Amino acid sequence: MDVIHTALLVSDIERTREFYVDALGLTENWSFTGDDGVENVYIGGDNAEFQFKYDPEGSPDIDSGTMAHVAVGVESTDEIVERLVERVDPPIQRPPTTMDDLGLRVAFVEDPDGYVVELVEELE
């Protein structure tokens, strides 16, 4: 068994692409538009994807507060936060912090719809 993707409603698919692909550095793997007109864009890495659902007929009522966060593995937490700040200037909930006991460096930022993204760097 494996996790395949997590579906998130978004209010602006281009801002979402800018955040996750252009600034964060993930890959847009594929997309399709359903019979209902909702655009589905799959962005991710090697093991799992986010499915971003965008309805051009109207913004959904997004309650990003119902989810604690999603986590993304990164090579350098500091470099990614710097790139995000330069390109999309997201709210930073927690700046890069080293968790020595876990061997991790993490940061928490918000995406354009207020979803919290945890950036996780494994330290050597």
VENMOKA-V571676 format. One record per pair of residues at least 4 apart in sequence whose C-alpha atoms are under 8 Angstrom apart, sorted by the first residue. I is the first residue (numbers start at 1). J is the second residue. D is the distance in whole Angstrom. If there is no record, write none. Layout:
i: (I I)
j: (J J)
d: (D D)
//
This chain:
i: (3 3 4 4 4 5 5 5 5 6 6 6 7 7 7 7 8 8 8 8 9 9 9 9 9 10 10 10 10 10 10 10 10 11 11 11 11 11 11 12 12 12 13 13 13 14 15 15 16 16 16 17 17 18 18 18 19 19 19 19 19 19 20 20 20 20 21 21 21 21 21 22 23 23 23 23 23 24 24 24 26 26 26 27 27 27 28 28 28 28 29 29 29 29 30 30 30 31 31 31 31 32 32 32 33 33 33 33 34 34 34 37 37 38 38 38 38 39 39 39 39 39 40 40 40 40 41 41 41 42 42 42 42 43 43 43 43 44 44 44 45 54 55 55 62 64 64 64 64 65 65 67 68 69 69 69 69 70 70 70 70 71 71 71 71 72 72 72 72 73 73 73 73 74 74 74 74 75 75 76 76 77 77 77 77 77 77 77 77 78 78 79 80 81 81 81 82 83 84 84 84 85 85 90 90 90 90 91 91 91 92 92 92 92 93 93 93 93 94 94 94 95 95 95 96 96 96 96 97 97 97 98 98 98 98 99 99 99 99 100 103 103 103 104 104 104 104 105 105 105 105 106 106 106 106 107 107 107 108 108 108 108 109 109 109 109 110 110 110 110 111 111 111)
j: (47 48 47 48 49 48 49 50 51 49 50 51 50 51 52 53 50 51 52 53 52 53 54 60 62 16 52 53 54 59 60 62 113 54 55 59 60 62 113 16 54 59 17 52 54 18 19 112 20 111 112 21 22 22 23 88 23 24 84 88 111 112 24 25 26 43 25 26 27 28 43 26 80 83 84 87 88 80 83 84 43 44 45 43 44 45 41 42 43 44 41 42 43 44 41 42 43 39 40 41 42 39 40 41 37 38 39 40 38 39 40 55 56 53 54 55 56 52 53 54 55 56 51 52 53 54 51 52 53 49 50 51 52 49 50 51 52 48 49 50 49 59 59 60 113 113 114 115 116 114 115 115 116 115 116 117 118 115 116 117 118 117 118 119 120 117 118 119 120 119 120 121 122 80 119 120 121 121 122 80 121 81 96 105 106 107 119 120 121 82 96 83 84 85 96 107 86 87 88 89 90 89 90 109 110 111 112 109 110 111 107 108 109 110 107 108 109 110 107 108 109 106 107 108 105 106 107 108 105 106 107 103 104 105 106 103 104 105 106 104 122 123 124 120 121 122 123 120 121 122 123 118 119 120 121 118 119 120 116 117 118 119 116 117 118 119 114 115 116 117 115 116 117)
d: (8 6 7 5 6 5 5 5 6 7 5 6 6 4 6 7 7 6 5 6 6 5 6 7 7 7 6 6 5 8 7 7 6 6 8 5 7 8 7 6 7 8 6 8 6 6 6 7 6 8 7 5 7 5 6 8 5 6 7 7 7 7 5 6 6 8 5 5 6 7 8 8 8 6 5 6 7 6 7 7 6 5 6 5 5 6 7 6 4 7 8 6 6 7 6 5 7 7 5 4 6 6 5 7 6 6 4 6 5 7 7 7 7 6 6 5 7 8 6 5 6 8 6 6 5 6 6 5 7 6 6 5 6 5 5 7 8 6 4 6 6 8 6 7 7 7 6 5 8 8 7 8 7 7 5 6 7 8 6 5 6 6 5 6 7 7 6 5 6 6 5 6 8 8 6 6 5 6 8 6 6 6 6 7 6 7 6 7 6 6 6 6 6 6 8 8 6 6 6 6 7 4 6 6 6 6 7 6 5 8 8 6 4 6 8 5 5 7 5 5 7 8 5 7 6 5 4 8 5 5 6 8 6 4 6 6 5 6 8 7 6 5 7 7 6 5 5 6 5 7 7 7 5 5 6 6 5 7 7 6 5 6 6 5 7 8 5 5 4 6 5 6 7)
//
